[in-house]
Amino acid sequence: MKGYPIKFEPILKERIWGGEKLVSTFKKSSAKTNIGESWEISDVEGDISVVSNGALKGQSLRDLISTYKGEFVGDKVYKQFGDAFPILIKFIDAKTPLSIQVHPNNELAKSRHNSFGKNEMWYIMDTDKDAELIVGFNKAVSQEEYVEALHKGKLLDILNTEKIKTGDTFYIPTGRVHAIGVGTVLAEIQQTSDITYRIYDYERVDASGNQRELHTEQALEAIDYQLYDNYKTDYAVEANQSSKLVHSPYFKTDIIQLRGALEKDYRALDSFVIYMCVEGEFEIVHDNEVMPVNTGETILLPATVEAVKLRSESARILEVYL
């Protein structure tokens, strides 16, 4: 295939906890006031991304993979995943807190839902003052201790709370209890899965007065009850190069602090590459064509795109690949 930098139509999701920032700040097109998620690149059944630019405009992500196979995603990626795209890319705006939840691992998700598990990561793009999130436990607990705290309304007493700021990054492996807090905008990179076990939802109700379903029993086997020394990802950034952010078996994410121009050569990678602009704006130059990319926009480079030039006065970009 003759590849080029591809944009997809965002798939916007109304959420009970969603806000206005994805529309007002990132210019996503919607008249709704509670947009919680923008699915930027998705192969989730019923929510398949569609190309919005260039010669492939109107074709779905699934069309592209089935037609071009390894040329589109990379030979090694196609050999592993076939026609399934392995990563789901989102921006999230939490006006109010998300439910406290956990995701099952690959084995549990396969046996229960015929799905991938849901390992994910968060990059914090913007926060209100004193914003925080929940990730993991603040002490090691047994399943019995967890159930007791849940039933006594004391779950928050045993969960780890983190104050957050722009640039903070968290890897959320399957089994780790977590929740995004009030006033947080973030980029989320995850396995292609929409399986979530909701543990606690602050007893809130929807417009019809109904509480959302909880998955108390399903979560018990999925939860990792261990205590960990550090839940936040430590990383260092050097200007104009790809700096390691989160590398997992399910996706690899680097961060690029771009000032000026940067040549990227992907001939040895054998994978698609995704750019998420999380700060500032930049340009991609490919085959003498220039594409502007603003904060909150996402670009996919097919595996046949061997090299691009990136230009910006100042931008931060998440670079995602397998």
Secondary structure by P-SEA (a helix, b strand, c coil): ccccccccccccccccccccccccccccccccccccccccccccccbbbbbcccccccccaaaaaaacccccccaaaaacccccccbbbbbbbccccccccccccaaaaaacccbbbbbbbbbbcccccbbbbbccccccccaaaaaaaaaaccccccbbbbbccccbbbbbccccccccccbbbbbbbbccccbbbbccccccccccccccccccccccccccccccccccccccccccccccccccccbbbbbbbcccbbbbbcccccbbbbbbbccccbbbbcccbbbbbcccbbbbbcccccbbbbbcccbbbbbbcc
